[in-house]
């Protein structure tokens, strides 16, 4: 794949992964609307892995706590805050893995990569985010995360496998319905992205490895590096903005884009 295409895909992913506007939807729209060759799901996952490293770096203290907690969790000890965080992240990922496996092995994963699907999900889940952000209380912070809340947010996150939904957007929506403040909900959504991206990346990497496609790995590595840089910048800016700005600007963008895509898809 040409270098400039990899660069564009990586920048799209980096700038949209952490905003509630659906990075996967934008990755699908890029070839659909420009006529360039579809970069394929492996490149999509590669740029997600690039953003994964950005999340790990930005939330390094929370990630460190989760790693410490993982050790205690594996020993069957869940009495510390770190162990509870690790366990909740594990539980929140299970619905995504189950639904992702179903979509992958049923072939629906490729079938859903359409402009019509993205148009409807962009519009509908944008409005749901607006509803949650306007009506949801702000009585909880990230340290209030319980097992029940992890299951609830995990189910919301699984829906994000439908292109255009936005993994961060739908997870933040669930968090706002539960009463988490914007910064706390976004932090939990970002932490949940780590095992989610690892799970999807592992599945597709095994597919490519079985084909012995070295070129795909080469292109994926380049795209991942570019995505890391743009993602770290976007994440830093978004977390700062959430202290003073609600999610309405992102909702407006989603609604406008959704309507434009509907016109384009059904014209």
N, C-alpha and C positions, 0 to 999 in steps of 0.2 A: 504494500500500500504506500502511496506517495507520502512524503514527509509532511507536506503542508496539510494534508487531510488528517493525519494523526494529530498534528498540532491543534487544528480546529476542534476536533473531537475532544481532545484533552482539555482545552480551555472551556468548551461547553460544559463538560462534566464537572470541572473544578468550580466553575462559577454557579452552577445550578444544583449541585448535590446537597448543599446545606440550606438552600432556600426552599421554601415549600412550594416549588413550581414544577417539580418532576424532572430530574436529570435524565432518567431513562426515556421519558417522553420526548425531550429535546434531542436526544441521541438518535432516536428513530426518525424524528421529523427532518433532521439535517439531510440525510440522503433522499428522503421522500420528496422534499420540496426543492432540492437543488439538482437532483438527477445524478449525483455522484454515486459511486458504488457503495452499497451498504457496508459499513465497517464490520458488521456481524456481532454476535453476542460475546465472542471471546474478547474483542477489543473493548466492548462495553464494560465487561468485567475487569479488564486490565486497568482501565481508567478509574473504575471504582476502587481498585486496590491502591492506586496512587492516592486517592482521596482518603483511603483508610489510614495510610501513614500520616496524613495531615491531621486526622482526628486524634490519633495516638499521640502525636507530638503536642497538639494544642491542649488536650485533656490528660497530659502525662501523669498528673497527680492522681486523678480519678482512676486512670488505667493501672497505675502502680498499686493503688488500693485494691482494685479488682484482682490483680495478679496475686497479691498476698492472700486475699480472701479465697482465691481458687485453691491454693495449697491447703488451707484450713478446711475448705469444703470437701476436698478429696479425702481428707482424714475423718470426715463425718462430723465436723465441728462447725456449727452455724451460729454460734453465740455472739460473734463480733460483727460490727457494721460492715467490715470488708468482706467477710464470708457471705453475709446476706446480700450484698451488692452483686457478688459473683454468681450466687445461686439465682437471684432474680434475673440477671442477664441471660443465664442459661435457659431458664423457664420461658422468658420472653421470646427466645429465638425458636423454640420448638414449633409453634404454629407456622412460622415462615418456612422452616425446613419441610414440614409435612405438605403444605400447599405448593411450595416450590417443586418438590419431587413429583407431585401430581401433575402440575403444568408441564414439567420437562418430559416426563415419560409418556404423557398422553398426547404430546405434540401441540397442545394448546398454547404453549409459550410462544411459538413462532406465529401462530394464527392470530394472536392478540396484538402483534406488532403492526397496527394499521393506524392511519390518520383518523379514521372514524372513532376508533376506540379511545385514542388520546384526546380527541375533541370533547367527547362526552365526559370522560373521567376528569379532564382538566377543569371543565365547567362545574360539574356536580360536586366534586370533592373540594373545589375552591370555595363554593358556597357553604359547604359543611364546615370548613375551617373558619369561615367568617362567623357562622352561627356559634361555634364552640368558643371562639375568642371573645365574642360579644356577651355571651350568656354564662360562660364558665367562671366560677369564683377563683380567687387567687389566695387560697388558704393553705396551700402546701408548697414546700420547697423540695429540692432533689433528695435531701436526706430523709424525707418522709416516705420514700418509695417502699411499698409493701409487696408481698407476694401476690396478693389479689390484684394490685395495680399493675404488676408486671405481666400477669396473665391477660388482663384487659388490654394493655398497650400492645402486647404481643399479637393478639388477634387483629387489632387495627393494622399493625405493621404487615401482617400477611397479605392484607388486601392490596398493599403497595406493589405486589408482583404484577398487578394489572397495569400496563404502561399508561402513563399520564396521571396516575394517582398521586405520586410523590411519597417516597418512604418517609422522609423527614416531615413532610406536611401532614400525612395521615397519622403519624405517631404523635406529633405535637397536638393534633386535633384531639386524639384520645387523652393526652395528658391534660389539656385544657378542660375537657369535659369532667375529668377527675378532680379538677380544682388546683392544678399546679400553676405557679406563676410562669410567665413566658420564658424567662431565663432558665428556670429549673426544668420546665418541660422540654426545652430545646436541648439542654445538657443531657437529659436522659435519652432523648431521641438520638443524639449523636453517639452516646455510649452504646446504645442498642445496635447502631450501624456496624460496630466492629465485628461481633460474631456473625451478623447477617451477611456482611460482605465476605467474610472468611468462608462461610458455608457455600455461597453461590460461586465464589471464585474457585474453591476446591472442586466442585462438581464439574464446572466447565473446563478447568485445567486438566482434569482426568480425561475428558473427552478428546481434547487436543493432543494430549500426551499419547493416547492410544493410536492416534493417526500419525504420530511422528512428525508433526508439522512444526519444524524449527523456525520457519519464517514467521509464523503466527506468534511464537514466543518472542522473537526479536522485535516485531512491530508492537506487541503488547508492552514490552519493557520500555520502549521509547515513549509510548503514550502514557504509561503510568508515571514516568518522571515528570512529564509536562503537566499532568493532572495534579500531581502533588503540589507543585508551586502555585498554581492558580487556586487550588482548593484551600491551601493554608491562608492565602490572602482573603478569599471570600469568607471563610469561617471566622477569621479575626474581625472583619468588618461587621458581619451579621450579629455576632455575640455582643458587640459594643452597641449596635443599633437597638437591640432588643430591650435595652435599659430605658429607652425613651420612645420607641416606636412600636405600635402594634402590628398585627399581620394584615391590616386592610390593604396596604399598597400591593402586597403579593396576591391578595384575592382579586383586586382590580385587574392585575396583569393576567391572572389565570382566566378570568371571565372574558376579557377581551380576546385573548388568544383562543379560548374555546369557541367563541362565536365565529371568529375568523376561520378557524379550522373546519367548523361545521359547514360554513358556506363553501369552502374549498372542497370538502369531501363530498358534498351532495350536489354541487353545481353540475 
